[in-house]
Amino acid sequence: MIDLRKHLILLKGLFPFTFVAIIWLVQLAQGFLQQDWSNYSVHPRHVDGLIGILIAPLLHAGWAHLLGNTIPLIVLGLLLFASYKEIAGKVFWLIYFLHSVLVWCFARNGYHLGASGIIYGIASFLFFSGLVRRNPPLTVISFLVVFIYGYMAHGIFPFFPEISWEAHLYGALTGLVFAVVLRKEGPQPRKYFVDEEEKEDHLRVIHSSLAEETQSTQETEATEETQPTQETDQPFDQLFPPPVKIHYEWKEKKKDGEEGE
């Protein structure tokens, strides 16, 4: 029997490649048909720009723009779908639509297109979600994102008028919001539980060790109290050994012919 769940997981893992293939096909179609579809981009506060909420992330201003977004989409997309399997699809599509809605509501008048807002949204989600969840592997991914794509932070500021910094900013804010809102879904902080019986056995061993140590200390103190102390004020002749007495025997050699008294 075919396990559909495994195939669905595989398809989710390949989704970043699928999405990149779609935006490449859109760009190829414009070139093949010799048409410019930028009029279908997000046009803030214009009714004709509402269609851009659906289509604008698939459109790009040229091949250089498309190439610049391809690698980050693949790298960040793979990190998202590998680390947050349960909610990766939800996060992706929420960022996709919500950042476009914010661009339509608050961005400058003009045409905004491209997938860079999604890139900023995924990067922001990966960074803040790893910190909020306090999960060591996800925290490592947070710092990995900063190490690889930290240079993108300047893109949320209006340094270059020709770039839609609003899409970058709203994408980053959207990623931050969903990192907090969805913190109870997907991977959670690791928790360690101790079995109650093992805990009681461990405490019992500790108490037994402390009781034995206390009893040993008390016995040592009692022994020291009952043991007689050595007297120090002994007589002088006991402190030092008596002098060795040497006896000399002297015999006088009598002369020949001499009589004793």
C-alpha positions, 0 to 999 in steps of 0.5 A: 500500500502506498504511504501518501503521507511520505509522498506529501512530506517529500512534496513539501520538502521540494516546494521551494524548487517548485515555486522557483520553477514557477517564477522562472516559467512566468519570466520565460513566458513573458519573454517568449510572448514578448509581453510585459506583465508588470501592470499586474503588480501591486499598485497601492490603493488602486483597485486595478492593483488588487490583482497584484496581491496574488500575482506580484510575487511571481513577477520580476523586473528582469533576469537580474532581478529573478536571479538575485531572488532565486538562490535565497528562495531555495536556501531559506525555503529549504530551511523553513520546510526542513525545520518547520515541517508541520507549519511551513506551508502555512507560514509561506502562504501567510507571508505571501499574501499578508505582506502584499496586502500591507504593500497595497495599503501603505506603500508608495504609489507605483508598481511593486513586484518580485519575491523579495518580500517573501525572502525577507519574511522567511528570513525574519520568521526563521530568525525570531522563531528560533529565539522565541521557541528556545529550541537549540537546533532552531536557535542554530538556524537563527544564527545561520540565517544572520550569518548568511543573509544578515547583509539584507537588513539594510534593504528595509530602509529607503536608501534606494528609491528604485527598490521596493523597500516597503515590500522588504519591510512588511515581509520582515514584519510579517515574519516576526508577527507569525514567529510569535503568533505560531510559537505554540505550533510546530517544534517546541522547546525540549522538555525532560521528565524524570520518572517518579520512582527513579526520583524517589530512589535517587532521593533515598540514596542521597538520604542514606549517604548523608545518614551514614556520613553523619553517623561516621562523624559522630563515632569519630568524635566519640572515639577522640573524646574517650581516648586518653591524652598523652601526658606532657608534663613528665619527669625530666628523667622520663623524658630523656633516657638515663645515661649509659654507665660504663664500668671499667675494670682495672687490674694491676699487674704484679711484679715478679717476686712481689707479694701481696699484703 
